[in-house]
Amino acid sequence: MGPPGAVVQDISSVNYPFENMLSNHVKELVQGVIEGETRVLAASTTMEEIFKGTKEFKEEVFEKVQFELNQLGLLMYNANVKQLVDMLGHGNFSYLGQKTQQEAANQAKIDVAVAKMKGEIGAKESAKGHGLKQGQGNKEEIKVKAEVKVYKTQRDAKVAAANAELANKAWWTREAKVVEVEAAKVVALREAELQRNVEIMNAQTRTEKLKAEFVEIL
């Protein structure tokens, strides 16, 4: 008769174009087919399968009922299993509903926890990545500073070498000027000496000439 404690309520709503022409016997026969096939199907299905697969259960009921109605030359063109409810004193469907709600709530909590955990992991990874980037940035900064320091050292060395070269050139320039001045002095002194000697010789010549003229007068 199906899982204990369960009953199918309002299982069908079968409309027939010529319903007024059908006899009560046919109505009872159809009702019996519907209830019988529903009970047989329910007996081979667990409560949880019926609860979770309500749509599939309904479709299978319709299929089996229509198969039996075909034997009577009848067509079920509009039918619906309205509601599956517990029998009085039983709470199977109610329990399954609460269980499903609880499972959904638990799953929601799990999803929230997983999302939160992923968020925290993502934040840590982001922070780690930021730390790595910051560390790389610090390394790059240190590298640049070291290169700048080397450049400054090389520049200072070149400046010092240039200054030394300029100083050396200045010294040589001064020395050259000193030598030039000294040479000029030597030349001037030599010229002065030569000029003095010439004047002395001229003076001696004039003196000798005057002496000779004086002797002639006497």
QUIKA-V778122 format. One record per pair of residues at least 24 apart in sequence whose C-alpha atoms are under 7 Angstrom apart, sorted by the first residue. I is the first residue (numbers start at 1). J is the second residue. Records with the same first field share a line. If there is no record, write none. Layout:
I = J + J
This chain:
1 = 39 + 40 + 43
2 = 39 + 40 + 42 + 43 + 44
3 = 42 + 43 + 46 + 47
5 = 86 + 87 + 90 + 92
6 = 85 + 86 + 87
7 = 84 + 85 + 86 + 87
8 = 84 + 85
9 = 83 + 84 + 85
10 = 81 + 82 + 83
11 = 80 + 81 + 82
12 = 79 + 80 + 81
13 = 79 + 80
14 = 76 + 78 + 79
15 = 78
33 = 65
34 = 65
37 = 61 + 64 + 65
